[in-house]
Amino acid sequence: QVQLVESGGGLVQPGGSLRLSCAVSGFTFTSVAMNWYRQAPGKERELVAGIGTTGGSTVYADSVKGRFTISRDNAKNTVYLQMNSLKPEDTAVYYCKIGGVRKDYWGQGTQVTVSS
């Protein structure tokens, strides 16, 4: 019953922007932190950003700090990732994950490709 549905990925040129969305259902959204991960071909899945239950605390990987912004709308059970100044090395499948729980709940992922 737990569902996480990512959307918003696509092909963009270096320096471009995308906004990813993750809609959560089957879970008490307001009680959990949320995270964005990404996985590039041949690489391990890595944490990109995290946000606390109310949006008051956020964390970012050093590689995206200053370029990406995570936010959430608890009324819509949705977490967002605004990605600016995109670089080719940002190319990956981006996944949404519920934080602070033992079981890993993942969405299907959305592909982000940054290329000229």
C-alpha positions in Angstrom: 0.0 0.0 0.0 3.0 2.3 0.4 3.6 4.1 -2.8 6.2 6.7 -3.8 5.9 8.0 -7.3 8.7 10.2 -8.7 8.2 12.5 -11.7 9.8 15.4 -13.4 13.0 13.9 -14.9 14.2 14.5 -18.4 17.0 15.6 -20.7 18.5 19.0 -20.1 21.6 20.9 -21.2 24.4 21.7 -18.7 23.4 24.7 -16.6 19.7 23.9 -17.0 17.1 23.2 -14.3 14.6 20.5 -13.4 12.2 20.1 -10.5 11.5 16.5 -9.4 8.4 15.5 -7.4 7.7 12.5 -5.2 4.1 11.8 -4.2 3.7 9.6 -1.2 0.6 7.5 -0.3 -0.1 4.7 2.2 2.0 6.3 4.9 1.6 9.1 7.5 3.7 11.5 5.5 3.9 14.2 8.2 5.6 11.8 10.6 8.6 10.9 8.5 11.6 12.6 7.0 12.1 12.2 3.3 15.2 11.7 1.2 16.3 11.9 -2.4 18.9 9.5 -3.7 20.5 9.0 -7.1 22.3 6.2 -8.9 24.5 6.7 -11.9 25.4 3.8 -14.2 28.1 1.6 -12.5 27.9 3.5 -9.3 26.4 3.0 -5.8 23.2 4.7 -4.9 24.0 7.9 -3.0 22.1 10.3 -0.8 21.5 13.6 -2.5 19.3 15.5 0.0 17.1 15.0 3.1 14.4 17.0 4.8 12.8 16.8 8.2 9.2 16.3 9.1 8.3 19.9 9.0 10.8 21.1 6.4 12.8 22.9 9.1 15.9 20.9 8.6 17.7 19.9 5.4 20.9 18.2 4.5 22.7 18.0 1.1 25.5 16.1 -0.4 28.6 18.3 -0.9 28.3 17.7 -4.6 24.9 19.4 -4.9 25.1 22.0 -2.1 24.1 25.4 -3.4 22.6 24.0 -6.5 19.8 21.7 -5.3 16.9 22.5 -2.9 14.7 20.0 -1.2 11.3 21.0 0.0 8.0 19.4 1.0 4.3 20.2 1.0 2.7 18.2 3.8 -0.8 19.2 2.7 -0.1 17.4 -0.6 2.1 14.5 0.7 4.8 15.5 -1.7 8.5 16.1 -1.6 10.4 18.1 -4.2 13.9 18.5 -5.5 14.7 21.7 -7.3 17.9 21.2 -9.3 19.6 24.2 -10.8 23.0 24.6 -12.6 22.9 21.0 -13.6 26.1 19.3 -14.6 26.8 16.1 -16.7 27.8 14.4 -13.5 24.3 14.9 -12.1 23.1 12.3 -14.7 21.5 9.5 -12.8 18.2 7.9 -11.9 16.7 9.8 -8.9 14.8 8.0 -6.2 12.6 9.1 -3.4 12.8 7.3 0.0 11.1 7.5 3.3 13.5 8.3 6.1 13.7 7.0 9.6 12.2 3.6 9.0 13.8 0.1 9.0 12.2 -1.0 5.8 13.4 0.7 2.6 10.5 2.1 0.6 11.6 3.3 -2.9 9.8 4.8 -5.8 10.3 3.7 -9.3 12.8 6.4 -10.0 13.0 9.2 -12.6 15.8 9.6 -15.1 17.8 12.8 -15.2 20.2 13.2 -18.1 22.4 16.3 -18.4 24.1 16.5 -21.8 25.0 18.9 -24.6 
